[in-house]
Amino acid sequence: MGVFGKIVDKFRNKNNEEKKYLKIAKEHIDKAGENLTKEQIEEMMKLGMDTRELYPEVSKLYFERIEDYFPHASTMLATFYMDKDDEMYEKILFKGCKSRRKT
């Protein structure tokens, strides 16, 4: 297998890994329930930050779950949409600004 083949395999594996981590994240979020504790919020923020570069879709799930509890998650979620969807980017930034005013 040549270099190109190795690179293609690496990207295929990354996609499969991301699907695996998405499933794990969804289960983790569902298991947490409706009312999150401070520890759960902090854990989800850390997991979102840790997965942000390699698995952006995974981090998006965590940031979406905690954005109502932790305004910084809205900022991180907005960066996810920055180059993808201008409307969502603006909506999330606005929501984050409003929630910061309340605190």
MIGU-914400 format. One record per residue: y, x, z of N, C-alpha, C, CB in turn; residue in one letter. Coordinates in Angstrom, 2 decimals. Each point is the difference from the previous one (the first is absolute). Glycine has a CB too. Layout:
! MIGU-914400
<site <Y,X,Z>,<Y,X,Z>,<Y,X,Z>,<Y,X,Z>,'a'>;
...
END
This chain:
! MIGU-914400
<site <-1.17,0.86,0.00>,<1.17,-0.86,0.00>,<1.24,0.90,0.00>,<-1.24,-1.87,1.23>,'m'>;
<site <2.16,1.54,-2.11>,<1.23,0.78,-0.10>,<1.01,-0.38,1.06>,<-0.40,0.22,-2.42>,'g'>;
<site <1.52,0.46,2.37>,<1.08,-0.25,0.96>,<0.50,-1.43,-0.10>,<0.65,2.41,-0.13>,'v'>;
<site <-0.48,-2.89,-1.11>,<0.48,-1.37,-0.20>,<-0.95,-1.01,0.63>,<1.13,0.72,-2.13>,'f'>;
<site <-2.43,-0.50,1.95>,<-1.00,-0.89,0.58>,<0.07,-0.02,1.52>,<-1.46,0.43,-1.96>,'g'>;
<site <1.70,0.74,2.56>,<0.12,0.08,1.46>,<1.22,-0.76,0.48>,<-1.15,2.23,-0.03>,'k'>;
<site <2.25,-2.11,-0.71>,<1.23,-0.71,0.38>,<-0.22,-1.51,-0.10>,<1.40,1.94,-0.81>,'i'>;
<site <-2.02,-2.39,-0.26>,<-0.27,-1.43,-0.17>,<-0.90,-0.51,1.12>,<0.25,0.23,-2.50>,'v'>;
<site <-1.28,0.53,2.84>,<-0.89,-0.39,1.11>,<0.76,-0.09,1.32>,<-1.91,1.09,-1.19>,'d'>;
<site <2.82,-0.15,1.40>,<0.78,-0.02,1.25>,<0.83,-1.27,0.07>,<0.07,2.52,0.02>,'k'>;
<site <0.57,-2.92,-1.12>,<0.80,-1.22,0.00>,<-0.88,-1.24,0.17>,<1.69,1.14,-1.46>,'f'>;
<site <-2.86,-1.15,0.86>,<-0.91,-1.13,0.19>,<-0.42,-0.11,1.45>,<-0.82,0.26,-2.34>,'r'>;
<site <0.52,0.87,2.95>,<-0.40,-0.01,1.42>,<1.14,-0.47,0.88>,<-1.61,1.87,-0.44>,'n'>;
<site <2.84,-1.44,0.13>,<1.16,-0.43,0.79>,<0.14,-1.51,-0.06>,<1.15,2.21,-0.44>,'k'>;
<site <-1.34,-2.79,-0.75>,<0.11,-1.45,-0.16>,<-1.07,-0.70,0.82>,<0.95,0.31,-2.31>,'n'>;
<site <-2.16,0.20,2.29>,<-1.07,-0.59,0.81>,<0.27,0.16,1.48>,<-1.62,0.48,-1.83>,'n'>;
<site <2.17,0.67,2.22>,<0.34,0.21,1.40>,<1.09,-0.96,0.43>,<-0.63,2.41,-0.19>,'e'>;
<site <1.63,-2.62,-0.66>,<1.08,-0.91,0.35>,<-0.54,-1.41,0.19>,<1.63,1.42,-1.26>,'e'>;
<site <-2.54,-1.85,0.41>,<-0.60,-1.33,0.17>,<-0.73,-0.09,1.33>,<-0.25,-0.21,-2.49>,'k'>;
<site <-0.45,1.27,2.85>,<-0.72,0.04,1.27>,<0.98,-0.10,1.16>,<-1.83,1.39,-1.04>,'k'>;
<site <2.91,-0.62,0.98>,<0.99,-0.02,1.07>,<0.78,-1.31,0.05>,<0.19,2.48,-0.21>,'y'>;
<site <0.02,-3.11,-0.94>,<0.64,-1.32,-0.02>,<-0.86,-1.01,0.75>,<1.08,0.54,-2.21>,'l'>;
<site <-2.37,-0.48,1.97>,<-0.92,-0.92,0.69>,<0.03,0.24,1.50>,<-1.47,-0.07,-2.05>,'k'>;
<site <1.45,1.34,2.45>,<0.03,0.34,1.43>,<1.32,-0.47,0.62>,<-1.49,2.00,-0.42>,'i'>;
<site <2.60,-1.77,-0.28>,<1.32,-0.40,0.52>,<0.08,-1.52,0.15>,<1.04,2.02,-1.08>,'a'>;
<site <-1.54,-2.76,0.09>,<0.03,-1.47,0.07>,<-0.80,-0.49,1.21>,<0.24,-0.13,-2.51>,'k'>;
<site <-1.41,0.73,2.73>,<-0.82,-0.39,1.14>,<0.71,0.33,1.32>,<-2.08,0.38,-1.37>,'e'>;
<site <2.71,0.78,1.41>,<0.72,0.43,1.20>,<1.15,-0.96,0.30>,<-0.62,2.39,-0.46>,'h'>;
<site <1.36,-2.76,-0.56>,<1.15,-0.90,0.16>,<-0.47,-1.39,0.42>,<1.28,1.31,-1.73>,'i'>;
<site <-2.34,-1.80,1.09>,<-0.53,-1.32,0.36>,<-0.51,-0.03,1.44>,<-0.62,-0.35,-2.40>,'d'>;
<site <-0.03,1.43,2.80>,<-0.56,0.08,1.35>,<1.10,0.02,1.06>,<-1.98,1.22,-0.93>,'k'>;
<site <3.15,-0.71,0.57>,<1.12,0.11,0.96>,<0.52,-1.37,0.42>,<0.62,2.19,-1.02>,'a'>;
<site <-0.80,-3.19,0.18>,<0.43,-1.34,0.36>,<1.46,-0.26,-0.28>,<-1.74,0.01,1.72>,'g'>;
<site <2.25,-1.11,-1.16>,<1.37,-0.46,-0.27>,<1.05,0.77,0.80>,<-0.94,-2.24,-0.50>,'e'>;
<site <0.79,2.26,1.81>,<1.00,0.62,0.88>,<-0.40,1.44,0.28>,<0.56,-2.23,1.04>,'n'>;
<site <0.17,3.15,-1.63>,<-0.34,1.42,0.15>,<0.59,0.56,1.29>,<-0.08,0.24,-2.49>,'l'>;
<site <-0.66,0.67,3.09>,<0.51,0.71,1.16>,<0.83,1.18,-0.48>,<-2.01,-0.70,1.41>,'t'>;
<site <2.76,1.28,-0.48>,<0.81,1.18,-0.33>,<-0.90,1.13,-0.52>,<1.71,-0.66,1.76>,'k'>;
<site <-2.86,0.82,-1.15>,<-0.93,1.06,-0.41>,<-0.52,-0.24,-1.42>,<-0.66,0.31,2.40>,'e'>;
<site <0.35,-1.57,-2.72>,<-0.47,-0.32,-1.34>,<1.08,0.26,-1.05>,<-1.55,-1.71,0.98>,'q'>;
<site <2.78,1.36,-0.64>,<1.12,0.22,-0.92>,<0.19,1.50,-0.24>,<1.11,-2.12,0.79>,'i'>;
<site <-1.13,2.89,0.28>,<0.16,1.45,-0.13>,<-1.14,0.61,-0.80>,<1.21,0.05,2.18>,'e'>;
<site <-2.43,-0.52,-1.94>,<-1.16,0.51,-0.72>,<0.12,-0.32,-1.50>,<-1.42,-0.27,2.08>,'e'>;
<site <1.82,-0.96,-2.39>,<0.12,-0.38,-1.41>,<1.14,0.76,-0.69>,<-0.90,-2.26,0.56>,'m'>;
<site <1.97,2.53,0.17>,<1.09,0.79,-0.58>,<-0.48,1.41,-0.29>,<1.70,-1.37,1.24>,'m'>;
<site <-2.44,1.95,-0.31>,<-0.52,1.36,-0.21>,<-0.97,0.02,-1.18>,<0.26,0.49,2.46>,'k'>;
<site <-1.14,-1.47,-2.53>,<-0.95,-0.05,-1.11>,<0.73,-0.18,-1.33>,<-1.75,-0.96,1.53>,'l'>;
<site <2.78,0.12,-1.54>,<0.79,-0.19,-1.21>,<0.67,1.29,-0.43>,<0.38,-2.36,0.65>,'g'>;
<site <0.17,3.09,0.30>,<0.66,1.27,-0.32>,<-1.02,1.04,-0.47>,<1.79,-0.52,1.69>,'m'>;
<site <-2.93,0.56,-1.05>,<-1.02,1.00,-0.34>,<-0.62,-0.24,-1.37>,<-0.46,0.25,2.42>,'d'>;
<site <0.39,-1.50,-2.85>,<-0.64,-0.31,-1.29>,<1.00,-0.15,-1.14>,<-1.82,-1.12,1.26>,'t'>;
<site <3.10,1.24,-0.95>,<1.07,-0.29,-0.95>,<-0.09,0.81,-1.30>,<1.41,-0.57,1.95>,'r'>;
<site <-1.68,1.85,-1.85>,<-0.02,0.85,-1.19>,<-1.27,-0.17,-0.84>,<1.42,1.63,1.25>,'e'>;
<site <-2.57,-1.59,-0.60>,<-1.26,-0.06,-0.74>,<-0.41,-1.42,-0.38>,<-0.69,2.04,1.21>,'l'>;
<site <0.93,-2.99,-0.33>,<-0.45,-1.38,-0.22>,<1.16,-0.97,0.25>,<-2.36,0.64,0.68>,'y'>;
<site <3.32,-0.70,-1.59>,<1.18,-0.83,0.22>,<-0.30,-1.49,0.19>,<1.24,1.65,-1.34>,'p'>;
<site <-2.27,-2.16,0.69>,<-0.35,-1.42,0.16>,<-0.49,-0.29,1.41>,<-0.58,-0.11,-2.43>,'e'>;
<site <-0.10,1.08,3.03>,<-0.48,-0.16,1.37>,<1.19,-0.03,0.96>,<-2.17,1.18,-0.58>,'v'>;
<site <3.08,-0.24,0.40>,<1.17,0.04,0.88>,<0.83,-1.28,-0.16>,<0.04,2.51,-0.14>,'s'>;
<site <0.03,-3.03,-1.07>,<0.73,-1.24,-0.24>,<-0.56,-1.14,0.85>,<0.50,0.76,-2.35>,'k'>;
<site <-1.81,-0.85,2.45>,<-0.62,-1.05,0.83>,<0.44,0.11,1.46>,<-1.96,-0.02,-1.55>,'l'>;
<site <1.94,1.24,2.07>,<0.40,0.18,1.39>,<1.48,-0.31,0.21>,<-1.77,1.74,0.24>,'y'>;
<site <2.62,-1.27,-1.15>,<1.44,-0.25,0.14>,<0.32,-1.49,-0.12>,<0.46,2.27,-0.93>,'f'>;
<site <-1.16,-2.96,0.04>,<0.21,-1.45,-0.13>,<-0.37,-0.73,1.29>,<-0.46,0.17,-2.47>,'e'>;
<site <-0.58,0.28,3.11>,<-0.48,-0.67,1.21>,<0.95,0.16,1.17>,<-2.32,0.37,-0.79>,'r'>;
<site <2.99,0.78,0.87>,<0.82,0.26,1.19>,<1.50,-0.08,-0.26>,<-1.82,1.42,0.80>,'i'>;
<site <2.24,-1.74,-2.01>,<1.44,0.04,-0.29>,<0.81,-0.97,0.86>,<-0.58,0.65,-2.31>,'e'>;
<site <-0.01,-1.76,2.75>,<0.72,-0.93,0.86>,<0.14,0.51,1.43>,<-0.85,-1.86,-1.43>,'d'>;
<site <0.00,2.80,1.81>,<0.02,0.56,1.35>,<0.79,1.31,0.08>,<-2.21,-1.08,0.39>,'y'>;
<site <2.22,1.81,-1.48>,<0.52,1.37,0.00>,<0.84,0.21,-1.26>,<-2.00,0.84,1.33>,'f'>;
<site <3.33,-0.91,-1.21>,<0.88,0.05,-1.17>,<-0.20,1.23,-0.90>,<1.62,-1.26,1.35>,'p'>;
<site <-1.99,2.39,-0.77>,<-0.22,1.19,-0.82>,<-1.11,-0.21,-1.04>,<0.76,1.41,1.94>,'h'>;
<site <-1.70,-2.28,-1.63>,<-1.07,-0.31,-0.94>,<0.57,-0.65,-1.26>,<-1.62,-0.28,1.91>,'a'>;
<site <2.69,-0.50,-1.76>,<0.66,-0.61,-1.17>,<0.56,1.07,-0.92>,<0.56,-2.03,1.36>,'s'>;
<site <0.03,3.05,-0.77>,<0.54,1.11,-0.79>,<-1.12,0.70,-0.76>,<1.85,0.31,1.67>,'t'>;
<site <-2.95,-0.07,-0.99>,<-1.13,0.67,-0.66>,<-0.60,-0.89,-1.08>,<-0.47,1.26,2.11>,'m'>;
<site <0.42,-2.55,-1.87>,<-0.50,-0.94,-0.99>,<0.93,-0.03,-1.21>,<-1.08,-1.38,1.82>,'l'>;
<site <2.38,1.43,-1.57>,<0.97,0.01,-1.10>,<-0.19,1.24,-0.87>,<1.62,-1.28,1.42>,'a'>;
<site <-1.92,2.42,-0.81>,<-0.22,1.21,-0.82>,<-1.23,-0.16,-0.89>,<1.07,1.39,1.80>,'t'>;
<site <-2.04,-2.16,-1.34>,<-1.17,-0.26,-0.84>,<0.43,-0.71,-1.30>,<-1.47,-0.15,2.07>,'f'>;
<site <2.39,-0.80,-1.95>,<0.42,-0.79,-1.15>,<1.16,0.63,-0.79>,<-0.75,-2.00,1.26>,'y'>;
<site <1.31,3.07,-0.77>,<1.21,0.57,-0.57>,<-0.07,0.17,-1.52>,<0.34,1.16,2.16>,'m'>;
<site <-1.37,-0.57,-2.66>,<-0.11,0.24,-1.45>,<-0.91,-1.00,-0.70>,<0.40,2.40,0.46>,'d'>;
<site <-0.87,-3.40,0.29>,<-0.96,-0.94,-0.58>,<0.58,-1.38,-0.26>,<-1.76,1.25,1.17>,'k'>;
<site <2.54,-1.76,-0.22>,<0.47,-1.37,-0.09>,<1.36,-0.11,0.70>,<-2.40,-0.88,-0.05>,'d'>;
<site <3.46,0.88,-0.76>,<1.36,0.00,0.56>,<0.28,-1.22,0.87>,<0.73,1.27,-1.99>,'d'>;
<site <-1.24,-2.41,1.58>,<0.25,-1.23,0.75>,<-0.64,0.07,1.40>,<0.09,-1.29,-2.16>,'e'>;
<site <-1.34,1.72,2.21>,<-0.68,0.15,1.30>,<0.68,1.07,0.85>,<-2.18,-0.73,-1.05>,'m'>;
<site <2.58,1.81,0.42>,<0.69,1.09,0.69>,<1.24,-0.53,0.72>,<-0.86,1.65,-1.70>,'y'>;
<site <1.69,-2.38,0.97>,<1.22,-0.54,0.59>,<-0.29,-1.04,1.08>,<1.16,0.42,-2.18>,'e'>;
<site <-2.15,-1.27,1.92>,<-0.36,-1.04,0.97>,<-0.45,0.61,1.33>,<-0.67,-1.49,-1.91>,'k'>;
<site <-0.16,2.52,1.84>,<-0.51,0.62,1.21>,<1.09,0.79,0.72>,<-2.27,0.14,-1.06>,'i'>;
<site <3.13,0.54,0.30>,<1.12,0.71,0.63>,<0.91,-0.98,0.74>,<-0.11,1.76,-1.78>,'l'>;
<site <0.41,-2.88,1.14>,<0.85,-1.01,0.61>,<-0.65,-0.55,1.27>,<0.93,-0.59,-2.26>,'f'>;
<site <-2.23,0.31,2.19>,<-0.73,-0.50,1.17>,<0.04,1.02,1.14>,<-1.50,-1.36,-1.52>,'k'>;
<site <1.32,2.63,1.17>,<0.05,1.05,1.02>,<1.36,0.11,0.65>,<-1.74,1.23,-1.25>,'g'>;
<site <2.79,-1.37,0.44>,<1.37,0.05,0.54>,<0.26,-1.17,0.94>,<0.78,1.16,-2.08>,'c'>;
<site <-1.24,-2.34,1.69>,<0.19,-1.17,0.86>,<-0.74,0.16,1.32>,<0.25,-1.43,-2.04>,'k'>;
<site <-1.44,1.95,2.01>,<-0.78,0.13,1.24>,<0.60,1.08,0.90>,<-2.08,-0.73,-1.22>,'s'>;
<site <2.72,1.72,0.66>,<0.65,1.05,0.81>,<1.22,-0.56,0.72>,<-0.80,1.75,-1.59>,'r'>;
<site <1.46,-2.71,0.97>,<1.18,-0.60,0.62>,<-0.37,-0.79,1.26>,<1.09,-0.14,-2.26>,'r'>;
<site <-2.30,-0.43,2.25>,<-0.46,-0.80,1.13>,<-0.30,0.85,1.22>,<-0.93,-1.64,-1.61>,'k'>;
<site <0.53,2.89,1.36>,<-0.40,0.87,1.12>,<1.16,0.72,0.60>,<-2.19,0.29,-1.06>,'t'>;
END
